């Protein structure tokens, strides 16, 4: 019979390992994921209606076409674009988690106050 309690892993450790794995995947491995990262564009070329497409309004942006403008090496450029995307997603997720936790603690305080009044 095993009487030992299972070892707990802290949330901080899980987040740090997840961030490290995500950074490696976005920065290094994403270049090898597909030679056609934009599936719709690939299908349009394959089926012959790509000439009807217009450039996006963000076609001149620094991160257009899964690359960083001004970086000549496509591997480095794609890796930097992947890392930039990772940072943006992490910031959005962090903000959402912060807002949800803040809302939960605020509603909990209201609930406690309501219980104290009764």
N, C-alpha and C positions, 0 to 999 in steps of 0.2 A: 504494500500500500504506500503510495506516495503522499507524504504529509507536507511537502514543501509547497508554498504558494508560488504561483507563476510570477516570473519577473515582469514588472511593468515597464513599459517603454514610455518615456515622457513625450508629450505633444511636441515640444521643441525639437526633440531628436527626429521625430517623424517628419516634421516640416523641413528641417535642415537636410535630411537625406532625400526627401522628395524634391527639394529645390536643386540639390546637386545633381540628381539623376535627370531632372528636367533640363538643366543647363547643359549637360553633356549631350542629351538627345537633341536639343534645339541648336546647339552650337556646332556639334561635330557630326552627328549621325543624320541630321535632316537633309544634308546635301545628297546623301545616297538613297533617300527614301523614294524619289520618283524623278524621272527625267522630264515629266510633264506635271508639275505641281498644280497647274490650273486645269482641272479636268474638263471644264466647259470649253475652254479655248482649244484643248486637244481634240475634243469631239467635233467642234466646229471645223477645225482644219481637216480632220479625217473625212467628214461628210461634205466638205466643200462649201460651207456657207460662212467661213470666217471673214470673207471680204465685206460682209454686211455689218460686221461689228464695228463699233466706234470706240475710241480710246476712252478710258474712264476719266473722270474729272481729277482723279488723283494720280494720273499716269506720270506726272512730272514731280511727284513727291519723292522725298529722299529714300523711301522704302518700297518703291513700286517694283512690281515683278519679282517679289521674294528676294530682293537684293538691296544692298546699300549703295546709293549712287556715289561715285568717286572712288570706289574700291575696285581695282582691276581684276584681282584674282576672284573667280566665281565661287570658290569654296569658302574663302574668307568672307566675301560679301554675303553669301547665303547664310553662313554661320552667324554673322553679326546681325542680320535681319531676324534670324530665329531667336537670338538672345534678346533683341529689342522687343519682339513679340512676347517673349516670356516675361520680360519686365512689366510690360503693359498689362498682361493678364494677371500677374501677381499683384500689381497695384490695384486693379479693379476688384479682385477677389478679397484682398486685404481690406479695402474700403467697405465692401459688402459685409464681411464678417464683423468689422468694427461697428457698422450700423446695426446689424442684427443683435449683437451682444449688448450694445448700448440700449436698444429698444427693449430687450428682454429685462435688463437690470432696471430700467425706468418703470416698466409695467410691474415688476416685482416689488419695487418700492411703493407704488400706488396700492398694490394689493395688501402689503404689510400695513400701510397707513389706514386702509379701509378696515382691516381686521382690528387695529388698535382703537379705532373710533367706536366699534360695536361693543 
